[in-house]
Amino acid sequence: MKKTLTLSLFAKFLFLALIFSSCSKDDDPEPKIKNEFQIGDETLTIDYGILVDFGSFDPIGSDNESSNHYNYYFVLTNGEPGPYEDYWQSESNTYRVYFELFSNGSEGFKPGTFTYLNKEKATKETIKNKSFFFDVDYSESDNFKSDEAGDKAIGGTVKVSKGQSEYEYIIEFELELASGKTLKGAYSGVFKFVCDNKDCNNE
């Protein structure tokens, strides 16, 4: 009888321990976004984000009347953006990371995971019902005055999540660049919003 009671108590103790362990794991906070990225062996801090709304868009054609995707540009940098007309300009940036993302559907940008597609091989069928990007570009900038392409992504994913306020987003990325380097990082914050389509208003 004593042995049976001991085993019963041990089983109850083990059951409670498993419950507390499970609850503890559920209560663990999500890892904090550090607002930085790594390119090769170098780590750089992200201080500012710019969001440009280009509206509904046909990614592989020019007929926006039959558009089936919604186009946002996200730009990450370490220099404060200029006013709306000169949002690319900055007196203090040393780099920029530029993301041209197309979300599935034309009724507004939808957060989610975006995968790389080769634009030269893309067709209406290969992009149908997909959220993707053709172009992510890292460049060491000269106050955003140059349009020269930087080190472009040739593979990888970009994940976009919506924050609590209107233009607050979390953008996480892990990309293979044409140079052979890896570009990996994340940024969480309120983006400077710029409208570049007739359906939204600049603030």
N, C-alpha and C positions, 0 to 999 in steps of 0.2 A: 504493500500500500504506500509506504513512504517513497519507494522508488518511482511509482506511478505518479505521485503528487509532484515529485521533483521534476520529472519529465514534462508534466503539464505546465508547471511554472516556467520552465525553460522555453517551452514552445510559445507561451504568451509573451515572454520577454523578447524572444526573437521576432515575433510578429510586430510588436510595438517598435522595435528598433528599425525594422524595415520601413514602417510607416513614417517615422520621424526622418529617416534618411531620404525618403522620397520627397517629403515636404520641403526639406532643406534644399534639395536640388531644384525644386520648382521655384523656391523663393530667391535663388541666386540671381543677382542682377545681370542684365545683358552686358557684354563687354563694352566699355565706353569707346566711342569713336574718337580717335586721336587727331583728326584733321591733319593728316600727313600722308605722304606716299613715298614709295621706294621706286627708284629707277636705277637698275643695275645695283651697284653697291652704295648708292647715295640716297639719303633720306631728306626730303624737303617738306617744309611746313606749308599748309594751305591756309590762307588768311581770308580770302574773299571768294564768293561765288557769283556768277552772272547767269541769268536765265533769259533766253530769247525765245519768244513764242512766234513761230512762223505759221501756225495754224494748220488747217487740213492741207494735205500735200500728196502729190503723186510722186513717189520716190524715184521712179525710172522714166518719167515722161514729163510733159509740160502742160498737160491738160488738167488743171486743178479742179475743174468742174466734175471730173470723175475720180477725184482723189479718194483713197481708201486707207490713208494713214494720217497721223497727226505728228507734226515735227516740232521738237524742242531742241534748242542748243543749250548745253550746259558748259560753262567755262570756269575752271578753277585756276587761281593765281595767288601771288603773294603781294600784289600791288593794288591799291584801292582803285576801283573803276571810276571813269569819268562820268559826266552827265549823259543823259539819254543820247544826244546826237553823237557823242564821242565815247560811247561806253567801252570801246576797245582800248582807249587811251589810258595810260597810267604813267605816273612819273617815277614809280619805284619798283615796278615788277621786274623780275629776272626770268620768269618762265610763265607759260600758260599750258593748261591741258584742256583741249577742246573736244567736246562730245556732240556729235550730231545724231540724235536718236529719233527713231520713228516708231510710235506705238500703234498697235493695231486698231483700226477704226478711225473715223473722221470726226467724231463728236467730242473731241477733247483728248488731252494727253492722259494716258493711263500708266501709272507706275507699274513696275514689274521687272522682269529680267530680260535684257536685250542681248542678243547674240550677234557675232560678226558675220556679215555676208559679203562676198566679193561682188562689187557693183558691176564689174564687167560681165559676170556670169548670171546676174539677176534677171529674172523675168517676172511678169505679173503672177505667174503660177508659183514661183519659188518664194515670193514675198507674201503670198496670200495668207491672211490670218496670223501673221507673225509680227512680233516686236523685235526690232533689230537695229543695227547700225552698219553703215558703210565706212564711216570715217570717225576715228578717234586719233587725235594728233597731239604729240608733245613737242613743244618748241621752247628754246631759250630765247625769249623775245627781246625786241628792241623798242620798248614802249608800245607794243602792238601796232607799230607802223608798217611792218612788213607782212605781206601776204604769202611769203615763201613757206612752203610746206615744211613741217618738221619731221619727226620720227613717227611714222604712222603705224597703227595697229593692224596686224594681219591675222589676229585670232583672239579669242577670249570672250568674256562676258562683262556686262555692266548691269548692276542692280540699282533700281531707283525706288525709294520708299517715300511716302508722304509724311511730313511732320504735322504738327498741330496747327500752326499758323498758315496763312494763305500761300506764301512763297517759301515755306520751310520744307526742305527735302534732305534726305540722306542718299548719297550716291556712293556706291561701293564698286570697285573695279579690279579686275585682274586680267592683264592683257599681254599678249606677245607682240613686240614691236618689230618692224622691218630690220632694225639694226641687230636683232638677236637678244636685246635686253628685255627684261620683264618690267612692266609698269603695274604696280599694285598699291592700293590705298583706299581711303574713304574720307568723306567730308560730310558733316552734318551742320546745317545752319540755314539762315534766311538768305535767299539769293536776291541780288539786285535784279528786278524784273524789267524787261524791255519787250515791248510789243512790236512785232514787225508784220502784222496782218490787219486787215480792215475790221475784224470782229472783236478786237480788244483795245483797251485804252491805256496809254502810258500814264504813269503817275508821277 
